[in-house]
Amino acid sequence: MFSILTMGILFLSACKKNSLDLVATPPPASGSSGTVSVSPELLKDSSLMYANDVYLWNTQIPSTFNARSYADPAAIMTALQPFSIEPGFSNPVDKWSFAMKKTEWDQVSGGMSTLAGSSNTAGDFGLTVFFKAEGDLRVRLVEPNSPAGQAGIHRGWRITQINGSSNISTSNSSNIVNSVYYSTSTSFVFTTPDGSSVSKTLAAAHYSEKPVYLDTVYNLGAQHVGYLVYNSFLGNTGQMNSELQRVFTKFASQQVTDVVVDLRYNGGGYVSFAEQMANYLAPVSANGGLMMKQVYNNENSSNNTTSYFRKAGSLNLPDIYFIVTNSTASASELLINTLRPYMDVKLIGPTATHGKPVGFFPIPVGDWYVFPVSFRTTNKNGEGNYFNGLPVNAVIADGLDKDWGDTNESCLASAIRNITGGTYGRITAENPAPSAATVAGNDVLDKPFLKVTIGRKP
């Protein structure tokens, strides 16, 4: 069964960005489409069959589980989640097993890499949003090559109208999701940092993503602080390698003494990319040391793998700062966890990270892919059950009113303050802790973005 699984893992299609060569192409069925025609009943039975084999908590799936009583593979994957009781946790831990049509996965994996649930083939705006406070909706990030990026929109701009409506409230979050993420055309009115009002109408399109949003060096007396905003561990292998080499060569040439990695909205991606970055960030003393283990259920324990540090670049950092939020998930958390046994890892942000120490592979079933959680990851010390997230060292509000790299942005300012003076600072009146309503609204705005850890082939 597991050999069938590994044969079935797909090349991600090029849509807005090029495909990865991490995983194998599914064998084509008879005919030209490459998709096996499967009856609805067999589709459901096959989804459960794979789960019974590879699901990390497969022994908890009851023998009475009736796959045919569910509408489709997506409903089956969701129905599996309650059967994921982990020692030390009273509630099920799986929030991520899912399924989607192959055509949609190709869009997600090759386009807005973490955006799911859209039948829109036109693309998207390359813009995501969060509430800074009730009624204060901000541009969270902008893909530089996207329609929003080309229109000159920046992180921190306030949105005051969407399609002529001024109903910008957390209670309207679902409508905001539809207008911002799933529409082919939407008009916006923004207020920029200088108080100007700017109107823009965006049309959805395909574009090439840039996982590196910003890399810069701040020279602060004896400290030379390298700052890297890294938004995704999905992308083109060659481009990713080149970008990491460029960034860390730049940091070394400018004699960087401290590094701040901004992962606040990075929902994960490929284990191999997280490993690459870990090799650049790790101290020289970590070279050859155990980086991580990828562990499957007991029936598939022969597929467990162990990877080791292969130090890259010349930086030799004693500590590292990560800016995180609840949106920091999966491969991002894996990166942080692998470094913790080897250096002083410091986390700054409004909350603990998302809490996803597990991963999966896309398994082809007819015209669907199913994603039952199939492995967990642990570091050198065997640490990995952070289902409640990795806690922050300093609770600092997300500075949604500032653009990337602004040294007055609350989280970056806190990291710099600790590097230069030994204190983090605190939540301020300018960036107060979000209310419960704001947190709930942002949960809705973040829900369309998948949290993924795509592991190495066993």
C-alpha positions as a LaTeX table, in Angstrom:
\begin{tabular}{lrrr}
\hline
Residue & $x$ (\AA) & $y$ (\AA) & $z$ (\AA) \\
\hline
Met1 & 0.00 & 0.00 & 0.00 \\
Phe2 & 2.73 & 2.47 & 0.90 \\
Ser3 & 4.52 & 1.82 & $-2.38$ \\
Ile4 & 1.29 & 2.74 & $-4.14$ \\
Leu5 & 1.20 & 5.92 & $-2.05$ \\
Thr6 & 4.71 & 6.99 & $-2.96$ \\
Met7 & 4.13 & 6.23 & $-6.63$ \\
Gly8 & 1.05 & 8.38 & $-6.49$ \\
Ile9 & 2.61 & 11.56 & $-5.19$ \\
Leu10 & 2.44 & 14.22 & $-7.84$ \\
Phe11 & 4.58 & 16.76 & $-9.57$ \\
Leu12 & 2.99 & 20.08 & $-8.68$ \\
Ser13 & 1.72 & 21.76 & $-11.82$ \\
Ala14 & 3.16 & 25.08 & $-12.92$ \\
Cys15 & 0.46 & 27.73 & $-12.70$ \\
Lys16 & 1.63 & 30.92 & $-11.06$ \\
Lys17 & 4.99 & 29.39 & $-10.29$ \\
Asn18 & 7.03 & 26.50 & $-11.55$ \\
Ser19 & 6.65 & 22.97 & $-10.27$ \\
Leu20 & 8.79 & 21.16 & $-7.74$ \\
Asp21 & 10.75 & 18.03 & $-8.48$ \\
Leu22 & 10.26 & 16.78 & $-4.95$ \\
Val23 & 7.64 & 14.15 & $-5.62$ \\
Ala24 & 6.84 & 11.56 & $-8.25$ \\
Thr25 & 4.32 & 11.82 & $-11.06$ \\
Pro26 & 1.22 & 9.62 & $-10.71$ \\
Pro27 & 1.06 & 6.90 & $-13.36$ \\
Pro28 & $-1.44$ & 7.84 & $-16.09$ \\
Ala29 & $-4.58$ & 5.81 & $-16.47$ \\
Ser30 & $-5.70$ & 4.43 & $-19.80$ \\
Gly31 & $-6.78$ & 7.33 & $-21.95$ \\
Ser32 & $-5.30$ & 10.78 & $-22.28$ \\
Ser33 & $-6.43$ & 12.56 & $-19.13$ \\
Gly34 & $-4.18$ & 10.76 & $-16.65$ \\
Thr35 & $-7.12$ & 10.53 & $-14.23$ \\
Val36 & $-8.65$ & 7.21 & $-13.29$ \\
Ser37 & $-12.41$ & 7.05 & $-13.66$ \\
Val38 & $-13.74$ & 5.75 & $-10.35$ \\
Ser39 & $-17.31$ & 5.21 & $-9.21$ \\
Pro40 & $-18.42$ & 7.31 & $-6.23$ \\
Glu41 & $-18.57$ & 4.23 & $-4.00$ \\
Leu42 & $-15.09$ & 3.05 & $-4.95$ \\
Leu43 & $-13.78$ & 6.59 & $-4.56$ \\
Lys44 & $-15.00$ & 6.65 & $-0.96$ \\
Asp45 & $-13.83$ & 3.12 & $-0.22$ \\
Ser46 & $-10.37$ & 3.90 & $-1.61$ \\
Ser47 & $-10.10$ & 7.07 & 0.47 \\
Leu48 & $-10.76$ & 5.09 & 3.63 \\
Met49 & $-8.45$ & 2.28 & 2.50 \\
Tyr50 & $-5.52$ & 4.68 & 2.20 \\
Ala51 & $-6.37$ & 6.26 & 5.56 \\
Asn52 & $-6.51$ & 2.85 & 7.25 \\
Asp53 & $-2.99$ & 2.26 & 6.02 \\
Val54 & $-1.18$ & 5.62 & 6.32 \\
Tyr55 & $-3.16$ & 7.77 & 8.78 \\
Leu56 & $-0.89$ & 8.52 & 11.71 \\
Trp57 & $-3.63$ & 7.44 & 14.13 \\
Asn58 & $-4.98$ & 4.62 & 11.94 \\
Thr59 & $-5.56$ & 2.26 & 14.85 \\
Gln60 & $-8.12$ & 4.70 & 16.24 \\
Ile61 & $-10.33$ & 4.55 & 13.14 \\
Pro62 & $-13.27$ & 2.36 & 14.17 \\
Ser63 & $-14.05$ & $-0.73$ & 12.12 \\
Thr64 & $-17.61$ & 0.59 & 11.83 \\
Phe65 & $-16.49$ & 3.75 & 9.99 \\
Asn66 & $-18.70$ & 3.85 & 6.90 \\
Ala67 & $-17.00$ & 5.86 & 4.18 \\
Arg68 & $-19.99$ & 5.57 & 1.88 \\
Ser69 & $-22.15$ & 7.54 & 4.30 \\
Tyr70 & $-20.16$ & 10.69 & 3.49 \\
Ala71 & $-20.61$ & 12.96 & 0.51 \\
Asp72 & $-17.08$ & 12.82 & $-0.89$ \\
Pro73 & $-13.40$ & 12.30 & 0.03 \\
Ala74 & $-13.21$ & 15.77 & 1.61 \\
Ala75 & $-16.00$ & 14.87 & 4.03 \\
Ile76 & $-14.28$ & 11.56 & 4.80 \\
Met77 & $-10.97$ & 13.23 & 5.64 \\
Thr78 & $-12.77$ & 15.69 & 7.94 \\
Ala79 & $-14.64$ & 12.81 & 9.57 \\
Leu80 & $-11.34$ & 11.10 & 10.38 \\
Gln81 & $-10.06$ & 14.01 & 12.44 \\
Pro82 & $-11.85$ & 13.06 & 15.69 \\
Phe83 & $-9.87$ & 9.78 & 15.71 \\
Ser84 & $-6.58$ & 11.49 & 16.54 \\
Ile85 & $-6.22$ & 11.38 & 20.29 \\
Glu86 & $-2.62$ & 11.99 & 21.25 \\
Pro87 & $-1.13$ & 11.18 & 24.69 \\
Gly88 & $-1.18$ & 14.31 & 26.82 \\
Phe89 & $-4.04$ & 15.94 & 24.88 \\
Ser90 & $-7.68$ & 15.50 & 25.86 \\
Asn91 & $-9.10$ & 16.56 & 22.49 \\
Pro92 & $-8.32$ & 15.27 & 18.98 \\
Val93 & $-5.24$ & 16.97 & 17.57 \\
Asp94 & $-5.81$ & 16.54 & 13.82 \\
Lys95 & $-7.22$ & 19.72 & 12.26 \\
Trp96 & $-5.62$ & 19.29 & 8.84 \\
Ser97 & $-6.47$ & 16.05 & 7.03 \\
Phe98 & $-8.32$ & 17.10 & 3.91 \\
Ala99 & $-9.06$ & 16.28 & 0.29 \\
Met100 & $-9.61$ & 18.32 & $-2.84$ \\
Lys101 & $-10.09$ & 17.84 & $-6.54$ \\
Lys102 & $-6.89$ & 17.41 & $-8.50$ \\
Thr103 & $-7.63$ & 20.47 & $-10.60$ \\
Glu104 & $-8.00$ & 22.61 & $-7.48$ \\
Trp105 & $-4.84$ & 21.22 & $-5.89$ \\
Asp106 & $-2.92$ & 22.05 & $-9.06$ \\
Gln107 & $-4.16$ & 25.64 & $-8.71$ \\
Val108 & $-3.27$ & 25.81 & $-5.02$ \\
Ser109 & 0.14 & 24.18 & $-5.35$ \\
Gly110 & 1.11 & 26.22 & $-8.35$ \\
Gly111 & $-0.58$ & 29.49 & $-7.59$ \\
Met112 & $-1.48$ & 31.25 & $-4.34$ \\
Ser113 & 0.37 & 28.44 & $-2.70$ \\
Thr114 & $-1.70$ & 28.21 & 0.45 \\
Leu115 & $-5.09$ & 29.41 & $-0.80$ \\
Ala116 & $-7.74$ & 26.73 & $-1.17$ \\
Gly117 & $-11.44$ & 26.39 & $-1.84$ \\
Ser118 & $-11.68$ & 28.46 & $-5.00$ \\
Ser119 & $-13.12$ & 27.31 & $-8.29$ \\
Asn120 & $-11.82$ & 30.50 & $-9.87$ \\
Thr121 & $-9.38$ & 29.63 & $-12.67$ \\
Ala122 & $-8.54$ & 33.28 & $-13.35$ \\
Gly123 & $-6.09$ & 33.49 & $-10.45$ \\
Asp124 & $-6.30$ & 35.97 & $-7.58$ \\
Phe125 & $-5.22$ & 39.46 & $-6.51$ \\
Gly126 & $-2.10$ & 38.48 & $-4.54$ \\
Leu127 & $-3.36$ & 40.37 & $-1.52$ \\
Thr128 & $-4.28$ & 39.10 & 1.96 \\
Val129 & $-5.87$ & 41.00 & 4.83 \\
Phe130 & $-6.15$ & 40.99 & 8.64 \\
Phe131 & $-7.91$ & 43.11 & 11.24 \\
Lys132 & $-5.62$ & 45.30 & 13.35 \\
Ala133 & $-8.65$ & 46.09 & 15.50 \\
Glu134 & $-12.42$ & 45.97 & 15.12 \\
Gly135 & $-13.30$ & 47.91 & 11.96 \\
Asp136 & $-9.63$ & 48.43 & 11.09 \\
Leu137 & $-8.86$ & 46.08 & 8.19 \\
Arg138 & $-5.28$ & 46.14 & 6.95 \\
Val139 & $-3.36$ & 44.76 & 4.00 \\
Arg140 & $-1.46$ & 41.88 & 5.56 \\
Leu141 & 0.81 & 41.14 & 2.64 \\
Val142 & 1.07 & 41.69 & $-1.10$ \\
Glu143 & 2.73 & 39.40 & $-3.62$ \\
Pro144 & 5.13 & 41.73 & $-5.51$ \\
Asn145 & 4.35 & 40.30 & $-8.97$ \\
Ser146 & 0.59 & 40.07 & $-8.43$ \\
Pro147 & $-2.14$ & 42.48 & $-9.55$ \\
Ala148 & $-2.07$ & 44.07 & $-6.08$ \\
Gly149 & 1.71 & 44.39 & $-6.18$ \\
Gln150 & 1.71 & 45.86 & $-9.65$ \\
Ala151 & $-0.96$ & 48.35 & $-8.53$ \\
Gly152 & 1.44 & 49.66 & $-5.88$ \\
Ile153 & $-0.49$ & 48.43 & $-2.83$ \\
His154 & 1.58 & 47.83 & 0.31 \\
Arg155 & 1.31 & 46.02 & 3.61 \\
Gly156 & $-0.14$ & 48.32 & 6.26 \\
Trp157 & $-2.62$ & 50.16 & 4.05 \\
Arg158 & $-6.07$ & 50.39 & 5.63 \\
Ile159 & $-9.07$ & 49.16 & 3.64 \\
Thr160 & $-12.10$ & 51.41 & 4.14 \\
Gln161 & $-14.40$ & 50.15 & 1.36 \\
Ile162 & $-14.83$ & 46.92 & $-0.60$ \\
Asn163 & $-17.05$ & 47.03 & $-3.68$ \\
Gly164 & $-18.56$ & 50.28 & $-2.42$ \\
Ser165 & $-19.45$ & 48.89 & 1.01 \\
Ser166 & $-18.06$ & 50.40 & 4.20 \\
Asn167 & $-19.13$ & 47.38 & 6.27 \\
Ile168 & $-15.58$ & 46.55 & 7.35 \\
Ser169 & $-16.27$ & 44.60 & 10.53 \\
Thr170 & $-15.27$ & 41.25 & 11.97 \\
Ser171 & $-18.90$ & 40.13 & 11.72 \\
Asn172 & $-18.59$ & 40.54 & 7.93 \\
Ser173 & $-15.41$ & 38.46 & 7.66 \\
Ser174 & $-16.94$ & 35.75 & 5.44 \\
Asn175 & $-18.03$ & 38.29 & 2.84 \\
Ile176 & $-14.60$ & 39.90 & 2.99 \\
Val177 & $-13.03$ & 36.49 & 2.28 \\
Asn178 & $-15.20$ & 36.03 & $-0.80$ \\
Ser179 & $-14.48$ & 39.53 & $-2.13$ \\
Val180 & $-10.74$ & 39.54 & $-1.46$ \\
Tyr181 & $-9.75$ & 35.92 & $-2.13$ \\
Tyr182 & $-12.32$ & 34.34 & $-4.43$ \\
Ser183 & $-13.51$ & 37.15 & $-6.69$ \\
Thr184 & $-12.32$ & 37.82 & $-10.24$ \\
Ser185 & $-12.69$ & 41.59 & $-9.81$ \\
Thr186 & $-13.06$ & 43.75 & $-6.70$ \\
Ser187 & $-12.86$ & 47.49 & $-6.07$ \\
Phe188 & $-11.13$ & 48.80 & $-2.95$ \\
Val189 & $-10.68$ & 52.13 & $-1.24$ \\
Phe190 & $-7.51$ & 52.37 & 0.85 \\
Thr191 & $-6.12$ & 54.88 & 3.29 \\
Thr192 & $-2.33$ & 55.09 & 2.96 \\
Pro193 & 0.09 & 55.90 & 5.81 \\
Asp194 & 0.14 & 59.59 & 4.85 \\
Gly195 & $-3.65$ & 59.78 & 5.17 \\
Ser196 & $-4.39$ & 59.81 & 1.43 \\
Ser197 & $-7.38$ & 57.94 & 0.03 \\
Val198 & $-6.58$ & 55.64 & $-2.90$ \\
Ser199 & $-9.11$ & 53.71 & $-5.02$ \\
Lys200 & $-8.06$ & 50.56 & $-6.86$ \\
Thr201 & $-9.97$ & 47.95 & $-8.84$ \\
Leu202 & $-8.13$ & 44.66 & $-9.06$ \\
Ala203 & $-8.65$ & 41.87 & $-11.59$ \\
Ala204 & $-7.57$ & 38.35 & $-10.69$ \\
Ala205 & $-4.57$ & 37.00 & $-12.60$ \\
His206 & $-1.79$ & 34.44 & $-12.50$ \\
Tyr207 & 1.69 & 35.54 & $-11.50$ \\
Ser208 & 5.05 & 34.32 & $-10.26$ \\
Glu209 & 5.34 & 34.26 & $-6.47$ \\
Lys210 & 8.34 & 35.49 & $-4.48$ \\
Pro211 & 8.78 & 33.67 & $-1.17$ \\
Val212 & 11.47 & 36.19 & $-0.15$ \\
Tyr213 & 9.59 & 39.46 & 0.42 \\
Leu214 & 12.48 & 41.39 & 1.87 \\
Asp215 & 16.09 & 40.89 & 2.91 \\
Thr216 & 18.07 & 43.73 & 4.40 \\
Val217 & 20.80 & 44.53 & 6.93 \\
Tyr218 & 20.55 & 47.10 & 9.72 \\
Asn219 & 23.88 & 48.42 & 10.99 \\
Leu220 & 23.31 & 49.27 & 14.65 \\
Gly221 & 26.68 & 50.04 & 16.17 \\
Ala222 & 28.48 & 46.79 & 16.89 \\
Gln223 & 25.45 & 44.78 & 15.78 \\
His224 & 24.72 & 44.09 & 12.14 \\
Val225 & 21.21 & 42.67 & 12.01 \\
Gly226 & 20.10 & 40.65 & 8.99 \\
Tyr227 & 16.32 & 40.68 & 8.46 \\
Leu228 & 14.60 & 38.16 & 6.17 \\
Val229 & 10.86 & 38.05 & 5.40 \\
Tyr230 & 10.15 & 34.54 & 4.12 \\
Asn231 & 6.55 & 33.79 & 3.28 \\
Ser232 & 6.41 & 30.25 & 1.91 \\
Phe233 & 8.27 & 26.97 & 1.74 \\
Leu234 & 6.59 & 26.22 & $-1.59$ \\
Gly235 & 8.17 & 27.18 & $-4.87$ \\
Asn236 & 10.62 & 26.34 & $-7.62$ \\
Thr237 & 13.62 & 24.36 & $-6.38$ \\
Gly238 & 16.22 & 26.23 & $-8.43$ \\
Gln239 & 14.80 & 29.63 & $-7.56$ \\
Met240 & 14.64 & 28.74 & $-3.87$ \\
Asn241 & 18.24 & 27.53 & $-3.79$ \\
Ser242 & 19.42 & 30.64 & $-5.60$ \\
Glu243 & 17.51 & 33.00 & $-3.31$ \\
Leu244 & 18.78 & 31.40 & $-0.11$ \\
Gln245 & 22.34 & 31.45 & $-1.39$ \\
Arg246 & 21.99 & 35.11 & $-2.41$ \\
Val247 & 20.52 & 36.19 & 0.92 \\
Phe248 & 23.02 & 34.43 & 3.15 \\
Thr249 & 25.97 & 35.42 & 0.97 \\
Lys250 & 24.79 & 39.01 & 1.37 \\
Phe251 & 24.45 & 38.60 & 5.14 \\
Ala252 & 27.96 & 37.13 & 5.39 \\
Ser253 & 29.52 & 39.85 & 3.20 \\
Gln254 & 27.98 & 42.53 & 5.42 \\
Gln255 & 29.28 & 40.79 & 8.55 \\
Val256 & 25.87 & 40.09 & 10.03 \\
Thr257 & 26.05 & 39.28 & 13.73 \\
Asp258 & 22.34 & 38.61 & 14.36 \\
Val259 & 19.48 & 37.38 & 12.19 \\
Val260 & 15.72 & 37.95 & 12.43 \\
Val261 & 13.60 & 35.64 & 10.25 \\
Asp262 & 10.03 & 36.82 & 9.74 \\
Leu263 & 7.70 & 33.82 & 9.33 \\
Arg264 & 4.55 & 35.45 & 10.66 \\
Tyr265 & 2.27 & 34.32 & 7.79 \\
Asn266 & 4.31 & 31.38 & 6.49 \\
Gly267 & 1.94 & 28.39 & 6.48 \\
Gly268 & 4.63 & 25.89 & 5.54 \\
Gly269 & 5.42 & 23.81 & 2.49 \\
Tyr270 & 8.21 & 21.38 & 1.73 \\
Val271 & 10.38 & 19.77 & 4.38 \\
Ser272 & 13.36 & 19.96 & 2.03 \\
Phe273 & 13.14 & 23.77 & 1.84 \\
Ala274 & 12.93 & 24.07 & 5.63 \\
Glu275 & 16.02 & 21.87 & 5.86 \\
Gln276 & 17.88 & 24.12 & 3.43 \\
Met277 & 17.22 & 27.20 & 5.50 \\
Ala278 & 18.09 & 25.36 & 8.70 \\
Asn279 & 21.51 & 24.54 & 7.22 \\
Tyr280 & 22.18 & 28.24 & 6.60 \\
Leu281 & 20.97 & 29.35 & 10.05 \\
Ala282 & 22.51 & 26.61 & 12.18 \\
Pro283 & 25.84 & 27.23 & 13.93 \\
Val284 & 28.96 & 25.44 & 12.70 \\
Ser285 & 28.77 & 23.16 & 15.75 \\
Ala286 & 25.53 & 21.64 & 14.39 \\
Asn287 & 27.21 & 20.28 & 11.26 \\
Gly288 & 26.66 & 16.53 & 11.09 \\
Gly289 & 24.22 & 16.58 & 13.99 \\
Leu290 & 20.74 & 15.12 & 13.82 \\
Met291 & 18.34 & 17.65 & 12.33 \\
Met292 & 14.99 & 15.87 & 12.28 \\
Lys293 & 13.18 & 12.57 & 12.11 \\
Gln294 & 10.13 & 11.92 & 9.96 \\
Val295 & 8.13 & 9.21 & 11.76 \\
Tyr296 & 5.21 & 7.18 & 10.38 \\
Asn297 & 2.69 & 4.93 & 12.11 \\
Asn298 & 3.74 & 1.52 & 13.40 \\
Glu299 & 2.65 & $-0.31$ & 10.24 \\
Asn300 & 4.92 & 1.94 & 8.16 \\
Ser301 & 7.80 & 2.43 & 10.56 \\
Ser302 & 10.23 & 1.03 & 7.97 \\
Asn303 & 9.72 & 4.32 & 6.12 \\
Asn304 & 10.97 & 6.47 & 9.01 \\
Thr305 & 13.78 & 8.78 & 7.92 \\
Thr306 & 16.45 & 10.80 & 9.71 \\
Ser307 & 18.18 & 13.85 & 8.26 \\
Tyr308 & 21.35 & 15.57 & 9.46 \\
Phe309 & 22.69 & 19.10 & 9.34 \\
Arg310 & 24.98 & 19.98 & 6.44 \\
Lys311 & 26.15 & 23.44 & 7.36 \\
Ala312 & 25.79 & 25.95 & 4.50 \\
Gly313 & 27.22 & 29.45 & 4.30 \\
Ser314 & 29.66 & 31.06 & 6.70 \\
Leu315 & 27.33 & 32.56 & 9.33 \\
Asn316 & 27.97 & 31.13 & 12.80 \\
Leu317 & 25.12 & 32.46 & 14.91 \\
Pro318 & 24.80 & 31.76 & 18.65 \\
Asp319 & 21.12 & 32.68 & 18.59 \\
Ile320 & 18.28 & 33.39 & 16.17 \\
Tyr321 & 15.07 & 35.45 & 16.30 \\
Phe322 & 11.83 & 34.40 & 14.61 \\
Ile323 & 8.77 & 36.62 & 14.24 \\
Val324 & 5.70 & 34.38 & 14.38 \\
Thr325 & 1.90 & 34.38 & 14.65 \\
Asn326 & $-0.80$ & 31.72 & 14.78 \\
Ser327 & $-0.42$ & 31.61 & 10.98 \\
Thr328 & 3.16 & 30.35 & 11.33 \\
Ala329 & 2.66 & 26.67 & 10.69 \\
Ser330 & 3.93 & 23.31 & 9.56 \\
Ala331 & 7.30 & 23.52 & 7.79 \\
Ser332 & 7.90 & 26.92 & 9.44 \\
Glu333 & 7.49 & 25.36 & 12.87 \\
Leu334 & 9.64 & 22.45 & 11.75 \\
Leu335 & 12.46 & 24.88 & 10.91 \\
Ile336 & 12.24 & 26.47 & 14.35 \\
Asn337 & 12.08 & 23.12 & 16.13 \\
Thr338 & 15.13 & 21.68 & 14.35 \\
Leu339 & 17.31 & 24.58 & 15.52 \\
Arg340 & 16.24 & 24.63 & 19.17 \\
Pro341 & 18.70 & 21.93 & 20.38 \\
Tyr342 & 21.66 & 23.77 & 18.79 \\
Met343 & 21.17 & 27.47 & 19.46 \\
Asp344 & 19.22 & 30.01 & 21.49 \\
Val345 & 15.97 & 30.31 & 19.51 \\
Lys346 & 13.81 & 33.32 & 20.41 \\
Leu347 & 10.22 & 33.79 & 19.22 \\
Ile348 & 8.42 & 37.15 & 19.06 \\
Gly349 & 4.79 & 37.71 & 18.14 \\
Pro350 & 1.20 & 38.10 & 19.34 \\
Thr351 & 0.59 & 34.38 & 19.98 \\
Ala352 & 2.14 & 30.96 & 19.93 \\
Thr353 & 2.61 & 29.41 & 16.51 \\
His354 & $-0.13$ & 27.35 & 14.84 \\
Gly355 & 0.85 & 23.96 & 16.30 \\
Lys356 & 1.21 & 21.47 & 13.43 \\
Pro357 & 4.07 & 19.02 & 14.02 \\
Val358 & 2.71 & 16.57 & 11.43 \\
Gly359 & 2.52 & 16.28 & 7.67 \\
Phe360 & 1.15 & 14.37 & 4.70 \\
Phe361 & 1.44 & 13.60 & 1.00 \\
Pro362 & $-1.15$ & 14.03 & $-1.75$ \\
Ile363 & $-2.57$ & 10.58 & $-2.59$ \\
Pro364 & $-4.42$ & 10.28 & $-5.93$ \\
Val365 & $-7.88$ & 8.72 & $-5.77$ \\
Gly366 & $-9.79$ & 9.13 & $-9.04$ \\
Asp367 & $-9.99$ & 12.84 & $-9.77$ \\
Trp368 & $-9.23$ & 13.72 & $-6.14$ \\
Tyr369 & $-6.21$ & 13.89 & $-3.90$ \\
Val370 & $-6.62$ & 12.83 & $-0.28$ \\
Phe371 & $-4.31$ & 14.12 & 2.45 \\
Pro372 & $-4.60$ & 12.05 & 5.63 \\
Val373 & $-1.96$ & 13.10 & 8.18 \\
Ser374 & 0.69 & 10.41 & 7.78 \\
Phe375 & 3.85 & 11.39 & 9.68 \\
Arg376 & 5.16 & 13.44 & 12.58 \\
Thr377 & 8.50 & 15.25 & 12.87 \\
Thr378 & 10.82 & 15.47 & 15.85 \\
Asn379 & 14.15 & 17.20 & 16.50 \\
Lys380 & 17.44 & 15.94 & 17.96 \\
Asn381 & 15.93 & 15.84 & 21.45 \\
Gly382 & 12.82 & 13.96 & 20.34 \\
Glu383 & 10.71 & 17.11 & 20.75 \\
Gly384 & 7.79 & 17.39 & 18.37 \\
Asn385 & 4.36 & 17.22 & 19.98 \\
Tyr386 & 3.77 & 20.98 & 19.90 \\
Phe387 & 0.10 & 20.67 & 18.99 \\
Asn388 & $-0.57$ & 23.75 & 21.12 \\
Gly389 & 2.01 & 25.72 & 19.15 \\
Leu390 & 5.51 & 26.91 & 19.99 \\
Pro391 & 5.23 & 29.63 & 22.68 \\
Val392 & 6.72 & 33.07 & 22.16 \\
Asn393 & 9.40 & 34.59 & 24.37 \\
Ala394 & 7.76 & 38.01 & 24.07 \\
Val395 & 4.09 & 38.75 & 23.40 \\
Ile396 & 4.20 & 41.59 & 20.88 \\
Ala397 & 1.26 & 42.69 & 18.73 \\
Asp398 & 1.53 & 42.25 & 14.97 \\
Gly399 & 2.38 & 45.69 & 13.56 \\
Leu400 & $-0.19$ & 45.57 & 10.79 \\
Asp401 & 0.01 & 49.34 & 10.29 \\
Lys402 & 3.63 & 49.20 & 9.08 \\
Asp403 & 5.27 & 47.88 & 5.92 \\
Trp404 & 7.91 & 45.14 & 5.89 \\
Gly405 & 11.29 & 46.29 & 7.19 \\
Asp406 & 10.01 & 49.37 & 9.01 \\
Thr407 & 12.10 & 49.41 & 12.19 \\
Asn408 & 9.14 & 50.97 & 14.01 \\
Glu409 & 6.98 & 47.93 & 13.24 \\
Ser410 & 6.27 & 46.43 & 16.66 \\
Cys411 & 7.68 & 42.92 & 16.20 \\
Leu412 & 10.81 & 43.92 & 14.29 \\
Ala413 & 11.38 & 46.77 & 16.73 \\
Ser414 & 11.12 & 44.33 & 19.63 \\
Ala415 & 13.72 & 42.00 & 18.11 \\
Ile416 & 16.11 & 44.90 & 17.48 \\
Arg417 & 15.55 & 46.20 & 21.00 \\
Asn418 & 16.46 & 42.83 & 22.47 \\
Ile419 & 19.52 & 42.47 & 20.26 \\
Thr420 & 20.87 & 45.90 & 21.12 \\
Gly421 & 19.62 & 46.34 & 24.68 \\
Gly422 & 18.52 & 43.00 & 26.08 \\
Thr423 & 14.80 & 43.81 & 26.48 \\
Tyr424 & 11.90 & 43.02 & 24.17 \\
Gly425 & 9.58 & 45.88 & 24.96 \\
Arg426 & 5.86 & 45.31 & 25.30 \\
Ile427 & 2.46 & 45.77 & 23.74 \\
Thr428 & 1.80 & 49.48 & 23.29 \\
Ala429 & $-1.20$ & 51.73 & 22.87 \\
Glu430 & $-0.31$ & 52.02 & 19.18 \\
Asn431 & $-0.35$ & 48.24 & 18.78 \\
Pro432 & $-2.62$ & 46.88 & 21.51 \\
Ala433 & $-3.40$ & 43.22 & 22.04 \\
Pro434 & $-6.26$ & 42.25 & 19.69 \\
Ser435 & $-9.72$ & 41.75 & 21.15 \\
Ala436 & $-11.49$ & 38.39 & 21.11 \\
Ala437 & $-13.66$ & 39.61 & 18.20 \\
Thr438 & $-10.58$ & 40.64 & 16.24 \\
Val439 & $-8.94$ & 37.26 & 16.82 \\
Ala440 & $-12.12$ & 35.47 & 15.71 \\
Gly441 & $-12.39$ & 37.64 & 12.60 \\
Asn442 & $-8.78$ & 36.99 & 11.68 \\
Asp443 & $-9.32$ & 33.25 & 12.13 \\
Val444 & $-11.98$ & 33.48 & 9.42 \\
Leu445 & $-9.67$ & 35.53 & 7.19 \\
Asp446 & $-6.85$ & 33.01 & 7.66 \\
Lys447 & $-8.95$ & 29.86 & 7.22 \\
Pro448 & $-8.68$ & 29.68 & 3.40 \\
Phe449 & $-4.91$ & 29.28 & 3.67 \\
Leu450 & $-3.70$ & 25.70 & 3.96 \\
Lys451 & $-1.15$ & 24.77 & 6.60 \\
Val452 & 1.06 & 22.18 & 4.91 \\
Thr453 & 4.09 & 20.07 & 5.66 \\
Ile454 & 4.92 & 18.04 & 2.55 \\
Gly455 & 7.52 & 15.49 & 3.56 \\
Arg456 & 10.29 & 13.68 & 1.80 \\
Lys457 & 9.47 & 10.48 & $-0.02$ \\
Pro458 & 10.07 & 7.48 & 2.24 \\
\hline
\end{tabular}
